């Protein structure tokens, strides 16, 4: 495997890692927003 191939693979892995981080962050924000909404509506649990 050439160094160029390794750079390409690392770049793709980094891109996928960024996408997964954004998706995970979005999920956390969604769960947080739903929790706040339920608390404000008085539906604990």
N, CA, C and O atoms as a GROMACS GRO file, in nm:
protein
  180
    1UNK      N    1   0.085  -0.118   0.000
    1UNK     CA    2   0.000   0.000   0.000
    1UNK      C    3   0.090   0.124   0.000
    1UNK      O    4   0.184   0.134   0.079
    2UNK      N    5   0.060   0.217  -0.088
    2UNK     CA    6   0.143   0.336  -0.099
    2UNK      C    7   0.105   0.439   0.007
    2UNK      O    8  -0.005   0.434   0.061
    3UNK      N    9   0.194   0.530   0.036
    3UNK     CA   10   0.160   0.637   0.133
    3UNK      C   11   0.038   0.718   0.090
    3UNK      O   12  -0.037   0.766   0.174
    4UNK      N   13   0.018   0.734  -0.041
    4UNK     CA   14  -0.099   0.807  -0.090
    4UNK      C   15  -0.228   0.733  -0.055
    4UNK      O   16  -0.328   0.794  -0.019
    5UNK      N   17  -0.223   0.600  -0.068
    5UNK     CA   18  -0.340   0.519  -0.032
    5UNK      C   19  -0.372   0.533   0.116
    5UNK      O   20  -0.488   0.545   0.155
    6UNK      N   21  -0.267   0.531   0.199
    6UNK     CA   22  -0.288   0.543   0.342
    6UNK      C   23  -0.347   0.678   0.379
    6UNK      O   24  -0.433   0.687   0.466
    7UNK      N   25  -0.301   0.784   0.312
    7UNK     CA   26  -0.356   0.918   0.338
    7UNK      C   27  -0.503   0.923   0.301
    7UNK      O   28  -0.584   0.982   0.374
    8UNK      N   29  -0.538   0.861   0.189
    8UNK     CA   30  -0.678   0.860   0.145
    8UNK      C   31  -0.766   0.786   0.246
    8UNK      O   32  -0.874   0.831   0.280
    9UNK      N   33  -0.717   0.671   0.292
    9UNK     CA   34  -0.793   0.594   0.390
    9UNK      C   35  -0.811   0.672   0.519
    9UNK      O   36  -0.921   0.676   0.574
   10UNK      N   37  -0.704   0.736   0.567
   10UNK     CA   38  -0.713   0.816   0.690
   10UNK      C   39  -0.810   0.932   0.673
   10UNK      O   40  -0.885   0.964   0.765
   11UNK      N   41  -0.809   0.995   0.554
   11UNK     CA   42  -0.900   1.107   0.529
   11UNK      C   43  -1.046   1.060   0.533
   11UNK      O   44  -1.132   1.127   0.588
   12UNK      N   45  -1.072   0.943   0.473
   12UNK     CA   46  -1.208   0.889   0.475
   12UNK      C   47  -1.251   0.853   0.617
   12UNK      O   48  -1.364   0.879   0.656
   13UNK      N   49  -1.159   0.795   0.694
   13UNK     CA   50  -1.192   0.760   0.833
   13UNK      C   51  -1.222   0.885   0.914
   13UNK      O   52  -1.315   0.886   0.994
   14UNK      N   53  -1.143   0.991   0.893
   14UNK     CA   54  -1.165   1.116   0.966
   14UNK      C   55  -1.301   1.176   0.928
   14UNK      O   56  -1.372   1.229   1.014
   15UNK      N   57  -1.336   1.168   0.801
   15UNK     CA   58  -1.465   1.221   0.757
   15UNK      C   59  -1.581   1.145   0.820
   15UNK      O   60  -1.679   1.204   0.865
   16UNK      N   61  -1.567   1.013   0.823
   16UNK     CA   62  -1.672   0.931   0.886
   16UNK      C   63  -1.682   0.959   1.034
   16UNK      O   64  -1.791   0.961   1.090
   17UNK      N   65  -1.567   0.979   1.099
   17UNK     CA   66  -1.567   1.008   1.243
   17UNK      C   67  -1.638   1.140   1.270
   17UNK      O   68  -1.713   1.151   1.368
   18UNK      N   69  -1.616   1.240   1.184
   18UNK     CA   70  -1.684   1.369   1.202
   18UNK      C   71  -1.834   1.354   1.186
   18UNK      O   72  -1.911   1.410   1.265
   19UNK      N   73  -1.877   1.279   1.086
   19UNK     CA   74  -2.021   1.258   1.064
   19UNK      C   75  -2.084   1.188   1.183
   19UNK      O   76  -2.191   1.227   1.229
   20UNK      N   77  -2.017   1.085   1.234
   20UNK     CA   78  -2.070   1.012   1.350
   20UNK      C   79  -2.076   1.102   1.473
   20UNK      O   80  -2.171   1.094   1.551
   21UNK      N   81  -1.976   1.187   1.491
   21UNK     CA   82  -1.976   1.280   1.604
   21UNK      C   83  -2.093   1.378   1.594
   21UNK      O   84  -2.160   1.406   1.693
   22UNK      N   85  -2.119   1.428   1.474
   22UNK     CA   86  -2.231   1.520   1.456
   22UNK      C   87  -2.364   1.450   1.481
   22UNK      O   88  -2.454   1.507   1.544
   23UNK      N   89  -2.378   1.328   1.432
   23UNK     CA   90  -2.503   1.253   1.455
   23UNK      C   91  -2.524   1.225   1.602
   23UNK      O   92  -2.635   1.238   1.653
   24UNK      N   93  -2.418   1.185   1.672
   24UNK     CA   94  -2.429   1.157   1.814
   24UNK      C   95  -2.464   1.284   1.891
   24UNK      O   96  -2.549   1.282   1.980
   25UNK      N   97  -2.399   1.395   1.857
   25UNK     CA   98  -2.431   1.523   1.921
   25UNK      C   99  -2.575   1.563   1.896
   25UNK      O  100  -2.642   1.613   1.987
   26UNK      N  101  -2.623   1.543   1.774
   26UNK     CA  102  -2.762   1.574   1.743
   26UNK      C  103  -2.859   1.490   1.823
   26UNK      O  104  -2.963   1.539   1.868
   27UNK      N  105  -2.827   1.364   1.840
   27UNK     CA  106  -2.912   1.275   1.919
   27UNK      C  107  -2.918   1.320   2.064
   27UNK      O  108  -3.025   1.321   2.125
   28UNK      N  109  -2.803   1.358   2.119
   28UNK     CA  110  -2.799   1.406   2.257
   28UNK      C  111  -2.884   1.532   2.271
   28UNK      O  112  -2.961   1.545   2.367
   29UNK      N  113  -2.872   1.626   2.176
   29UNK     CA  114  -2.952   1.748   2.180
   29UNK      C  115  -3.102   1.718   2.170
   29UNK      O  116  -3.183   1.781   2.237
   30UNK      N  117  -3.138   1.622   2.085
   30UNK     CA  118  -3.278   1.585   2.070
   30UNK      C  119  -3.334   1.527   2.199
   30UNK      O  120  -3.444   1.565   2.241
   31UNK      N  121  -3.260   1.437   2.262
   31UNK     CA  122  -3.305   1.377   2.388
   31UNK      C  123  -3.317   1.486   2.496
   31UNK      O  124  -3.412   1.486   2.574
   32UNK      N  125  -3.219   1.578   2.500
   32UNK     CA  126  -3.223   1.688   2.596
   32UNK      C  127  -3.347   1.775   2.574
   32UNK      O  128  -3.416   1.809   2.670
   33UNK      N  129  -3.375   1.810   2.448
   33UNK     CA  130  -3.491   1.895   2.418
   33UNK      C  131  -3.622   1.825   2.455
   33UNK      O  132  -3.712   1.889   2.508
   34UNK      N  133  -3.632   1.696   2.427
   34UNK     CA  134  -3.753   1.622   2.463
   34UNK      C  135  -3.771   1.618   2.614
   34UNK      O  136  -3.882   1.632   2.665
   35UNK      N  137  -3.661   1.598   2.685
   35UNK     CA  138  -3.668   1.595   2.831
   35UNK      C  139  -3.715   1.729   2.887
   35UNK      O  140  -3.801   1.732   2.975
   36UNK      N  141  -3.661   1.838   2.837
   36UNK     CA  142  -3.703   1.971   2.882
   36UNK      C  143  -3.850   1.994   2.853
   36UNK      O  144  -3.923   2.047   2.937
   37UNK      N  145  -3.895   1.955   2.735
   37UNK     CA  146  -4.036   1.973   2.697
   37UNK      C  147  -4.127   1.893   2.790
   37UNK      O  148  -4.232   1.943   2.831
   38UNK      N  149  -4.088   1.770   2.822
   38UNK     CA  150  -4.171   1.688   2.911
   38UNK      C  151  -4.176   1.747   3.051
   38UNK      O  152  -4.281   1.745   3.115
   39UNK      N  153  -4.065   1.800   3.098
   39UNK     CA  154  -4.063   1.861   3.231
   39UNK      C  155  -4.154   1.984   3.233
   39UNK      O  156  -4.228   2.004   3.329
   40UNK      N  157  -4.148   2.065   3.130
   40UNK     CA  158  -4.230   2.186   3.125
   40UNK      C  159  -4.379   2.152   3.117
   40UNK      O  160  -4.462   2.228   3.166
   41UNK      N  161  -4.413   2.040   3.056
   41UNK     CA  162  -4.553   2.000   3.046
   41UNK      C  163  -4.601   1.928   3.172
   41UNK      O  164  -4.720   1.899   3.185
   42UNK      N  165  -4.512   1.899   3.263
   42UNK     CA  166  -4.548   1.834   3.387
   42UNK      C  167  -4.568   1.684   3.372
   42UNK      O  168  -4.636   1.623   3.455
   43UNK      N  169  -4.512   1.624   3.270
   43UNK     CA  170  -4.526   1.480   3.250
   43UNK      C  171  -4.398   1.411   3.296
   43UNK      O  172  -4.321   1.361   3.214
   44UNK      N  173  -4.375   1.408   3.425
   44UNK     CA  174  -4.254   1.348   3.478
   44UNK      C  175  -4.265   1.197   3.463
   44UNK      O  176  -4.358   1.134   3.514
   45UNK      N  177  -4.166   1.140   3.392
   45UNK     CA  178  -4.163   0.996   3.374
   45UNK      C  179  -4.243   0.960   3.256
   45UNK      O  180  -4.254   0.842   3.223
   0.00000   0.00000   0.00000
